[in-house]
Amino acid sequence: MRLSPDELIFWQSGFFKLNATIVFTWGIMLVLTIGSLLITRKLSTGIKRTRWQNLLEIVVTGIVQQIKSIGLHNPEKYLGFIGTLFLFVATASLFTILPGYEPPTGSLSTTCALALCVFVAVPMFGIGEQGIGGYLKSYVEPTFIMLPFNIISEVSRTLALAIRLFGNMMSGAMIVGILLSITPFLFPIVMTLLGLLTGMVQAYIFSILSAVYIAAATRVRQSKTETNSVISNT
């Protein structure tokens, strides 16, 4: 039994390896890219719409509403990043029904890469909202003594994102693998369905936590905007 898709190597030449993590990651990216192109090439604004367009609108609308509920007042600005994270993790989980497939999110390298994307995106959105001076100032609030603690918080939550997703995806795959080897087929099928549900929950949690971190990084500018709006209305 493999603990990670990194152990399944399709091709190797010296230091370079082509393992299952890379192959399945690029496969998911290809499916999402081609699928989005096919669905969006003939979008309709009328009453008659395709089932795929209806599904796409449900997904997009749901993600937008979740981003808005976090406190981000311009959800469309963050839809591309947070929506992509959700769709990638969710698709990686859904494909576990395919024989021979191993989710790339079961590899620590993949989950670390996703977490690093969040780690980079948070200050980018924060600087975009507050400016570089305003964003850096948040690290020394309420006092300069908080600077090292805020830095540690940034690093630790990135590590937590990676480990949480990796642990849940790897453990789910291992449980199904063990049950396949020692029990009849019916019970592993039930566990596979449970694994799909767990994967969807992990995709939701990962994307929501990313939105929460971004909201925290942009909170100063948004609170100022709300205050100015209240003042102008009164």
N, C-alpha and C positions, 0 to 999 in steps of 0.2 A: 504494500500500500504506500502510495506517495503522499507525503505531508504537504507538498506544494507542487503546482504545475511547473515550477522551475526545474524539477528533477526529470521531467519528460523532455528529452533532447532529440530533435529531429535531424539536426545537422550541426557539425562542429568542425572548425578549422583553426587549430591553435587556441588562441584566447577567445575567439569569436564563437558564440553559440546561438543557435536558433532553437529556443525551447518552446514549450506549449504556451507559456505566459505571453511571449511576444506574438506567436501565431494567432492565438485566440483574441488577444487585445486588438490587433490589426484587423482581424475578422469582424469583430464587433464594430469597430470604427467604420469599416467598409459597409456593413449592413445598415448602420445608422445613416451614413452619408447617402447611399443609393436610395434607401427608403425615404428619406426626407425629400430628395429630388423628385422621386416618382409621385409622392403624395402632393407636393406643392406645385407641380408643373401645371396643373389644371384646377386651381382653386376657384370655387364658385362663391359669389356673394348673394346668390338667390336662395330660394327655398329648397330647391333640389340640389342636394350635395351627396357626394360619395360617402360610403361608410368609413373609409380611411380618413377623409377630411373631418368627419364628425368625431372620430376617435382622437385625431390630432387636436381638434379644438377643445375637447374635454380635457385632455392632458395639459395643454398649454394654459387653459383657463384655471385648472386646478392648481398648477404651479404658481401662477400669478397671484391667486387668492392666498396661497400659503405664504408667499413672499410678503404680501401686503399685511397679513396678520402678524408677521414678525415685527413690523413697524417701519419697513422701508416704504417711503411714500411714492417712489417712482419705480414700481416693480419691473416695468419693461426694461429698465436700464440694467437690471441684474438677471433678467430672464435667461439670456444666452449662457451665462456662466453656470448659474445654479441649475438650470434646466438640463444642461449637458451633463453635469455631475449625476443628477438623478437618473437620466435616461441610460447613461453608461452602466452604472451600478445595477439598475433594474434589469437591463438587457442581459448583462453578465449572469444574473441569477436566473432569468427566464430560460436561457439556453441550456441550463443543466438537464433539461428533459431530453436533450439530444445525446445519443450514445457516443461515448468516446470523448465527450466534451468535458473540460475542467475549467471552472470559472477563473479568469485571471485575477479576480479580487481575492482568491485564495492564496495569492503570492504577496509576501510582505513588500516586495519591490513595487508592485502596482499600487497598493494602498498607500505606501509612502509617497509615491509620485502624485497621487490624487491629493493627499494631505499637503504636499509642498505647493501644489497649485493654489490651494486655499490660503496657505501661508503667504504666498506672493500676492494673491488677489485682494486680501484684506487691507494691507497698506495702500495698494493701488487705488481701491475705491475710497479709502479714508482720505488719502491725499487729494483725490479728485473732488471730494466734497468740502474738505476743510482747508486745503492747501498744505504744503509740506510743513510750514511752521505750526499751524494749528494741530496737525496730526501728531507731530513729535511732542508738542506740548502736553498731549494727553498722557504721555508716558510718565510725566512728573506730577500728575495730579493725584491727590490734593497737595502733596508735598514732594520735594525732590528725593526724599528717602524711598519713595515707591518705585523709582526707576528700575532697580534690579529685579524687584518683584514682578513688575509689569513685563519685563523682558522674559523672565522665567515663565510667566503665564503664557506668553505668545508661543514659546517653544514647546511647553508641556502640552498645551491643547492640540498642537499640530501632531505631536507624538501620539496623543490619546486618540485622535481621529484615525490614524493609520492602524494602531494596534486593535482598536475596537472592531473596525471593519474586517481586518485580517482574521482576528480570532473567531468571529462569528461565522464567516464564510468557510474557513478551513475546518472548524469543528463540525459544521453541518455536512460538509462533503465526507469527512471521516466517519461520521455516524452512519450515513447511508452506505458507505463502502463496507463497514463492518457488518451491518444487517444483511446486506446482499450475500455475504459469505457464510452466514450462520443461520439464516431464517428463510422461510418460503418467500415467494415473490410479492405477495399481497402487502405484507407489512412494510417492506422497503418502498413500495409505491406510495403508501400513506406518508412515510417519512420524507419522500421526495417532494410531495405536495406541501408538507410542512416546511421543508427547506425553501421552497419557492416563496411561501408566505414570509419566512424569516428574511429572505433576500430582499423582498419588497419593503419590509420594515426597515432594514438596514439602509436601503437606498433613500428612504424618506428621512431617516434620522441623520444620515450624512449630509444631505442637501439642506435640511433645516438647521443643523448646527453651523453649516457654512454661512447660511443667511443670518443667523444670530450673530456670528463673529463680524460679518460685514456691517450689520446694523449697529453693533457696538462701536465700530471704527468710524461710522458716519453720524453718530448720535448728536455731536455738538452742533454741526451745521444744521441738521434737521430741527433740533430743539430751538435754535435761534430763528429759523424760518417760521416755526409755529408761533413763537413769541411775537415776531414782527407782524405776522398775520393777525393775531389777536389784537395787537395794539392798533393796527390800521382799521380793523373792523369796529373797534370801540371809539 
